[in-house]
Amino acid sequence: MVDPSLRVREVTKTFPAPENSLTRRLALDCVSLTIDGGELVSLVGPSGCGKSTLLRLIAGLDAPDSGDLLIADEPITGPSAERGLVFQDPSLFPWLTVRRNIEAGLVARGVLESQRAEVAEFMRLVGLDSFADAYPHHLSGGMAQRAALARALINHPKVLLLDEPLGALDAFTRMRMQDEVVRLLQARRTTSLLVTHDIDEAIYMSDSIVIMTPRPGRIDQTIPVALSRPRDRGSSDFLALRSHILQVLHFAGSNDPAQNGLVAT
Amino acid sequence: MLQSTETGRVEVAARHSPQTSAPELMGDRIARQRPLSTRAVLAVPAAAVLTLAIHLITARNQLEAGNRSYSISLATFLLVAVVLAAAQCWRPRLRAQLGRFRPLFTVGVLLLAVWELITSGFHLLPLPYFPGPASVLQSMITDHALLFDSTWHSLALLLSGYALGAVAGLVTGVCIGWSPHARYWGMPLLKVVGPIPATAWIPLAMVISPSALFSAAVLIALAVWFPVTMLAASGVSNTRSSYLDVARTLGAGSRYLIFRVAIPAALPSIFVGLFMGLGASFLTLVVAESVGVKSGLGWYVSWAQGWAEYAKVYAALIIMAVFFSTIMTLLFKVRDHLLVWQKGMIRW
């Protein structure tokens, strides 16, 4: 079996500066990153550090100015069903019922007939079987995000990209969803990249945490999370790691000359 | 007596539901208030009696007392109203259901009486331009074959023109909304040609086209095409980018992106265009029929006007109103069916 590892090599991305269309601003400056197959890695950093930009490059929705992006040694040339994406806003298609939303990937790839059985399985997996025929606006935030996860996972992606997927949820739903996402991803050993603002979430969920610094977006360091699962949010190891990361982020933040600021992406 | 009953009921409504929210439908609010006084049930029959009485009195002064269809219709209406009123006394459910229509029908029937009074009654308006309701109904009945035929021709012309324009508008609109090339070349054309009212093309159409019917259909299509194209293009190009991004990462090709993401996302906007186009198509239909086409309700109106038979003009206008509003209602039904997923998201 091919190792579904994700390699980002010296990737640079610029955007046109909003105030002057002739100059460009550096969003990602020579970013390199390797994620082994089956790992869940979090990207943490202040806004404007290029987390979401990096995610869009890996998804293939944007192309880098220079550098390589590889999945299992294959270069990424455009969006594909092997790299699923979940946004903070679930972005369920409002004109489709929950069932049809989850089916969307199968329909798009033309494999609905052969894999129809999986639809019910995934709806059960995310606990939405009783909402199969509801329209998205009837769902709560947590249910909508679970549907979005099922919609991404039904394609059995090699890599799942999560852009602050739990950012809009209330604290209790959020903690429950963190457990659920970890369970779903670990069960199928999906390589995942999670963008988050929440340090606790990053420590609780991921195998390692990549700290990014803004203006221009760079990777500061990668911190492995060597805590056994299931994790205890109150354990002393957890809290020690948390304060260590806060310290790193603080230094990363204070080094930053915010005046020549790059716009948040 | 009638007026005092009405104001009394409105006061009851105000007392019972002072906190009712503003956007609620008037009819719903009126229907919900309880208990309903028994006298309120008599509002419609009472109005019908009044209208019938006024008609019988004015008709006695008329020279030609030949037609009775109006009195018969009013009497039938009265009979139905009395039966329904009696039924409402026994069945509270029926009373609640019909309650919302009561003010509407009462005022409607009273307006007929007012019409009768100012025309045939006191001759406040000059004849033959303003006939009374009785003669309008009479001409509707005597000329029913021609009116039916005209309605049929109008329907055929309207539907063929509308279908042509809507389909063409959808195709060009989706192309302009989706492809930057189509937008670059299509938008200037749309902005220059589109705002010209379709009726302004009539002189040109008369010269070019082999048949008046064909050119009328094309003009109606043109009138529909512009708003549908405009709104479809704007709907498609305003599709939320996250829908498209997600669909791409689900393995969607451009066919899926256009037909299963962009067009459904644009559907609310497309329907706005279809409604605007429908209004424009009515206008173009009537103008085209009164100028070139030798059939249809528009032709009937100008033909009857030529003979100074104004009762027939009004008869055709009433049929036109019913005809157009039925088509409008059908389009609403189609929209409600296709946009069922919006229910609860926006107020229609």
Interface residues (C-beta under 8 A of the other chain):
Chain A: R56 A59 G60 L61 G78 P79 S80 A81 R83 G84 L85 F87 D89 S91 F93 P94 W95 L96 A104 G105 V107 A108 R109 Y135 H137 H138 A148 R151 A152 N155 L161
Chain B: R240 S242 Y243 D245 V246 A247 R248 T249 L250 G251 A252 G253 Y256 R260 V261 P264 A265 L267 V340 W341 Q342 K343 G344 M345
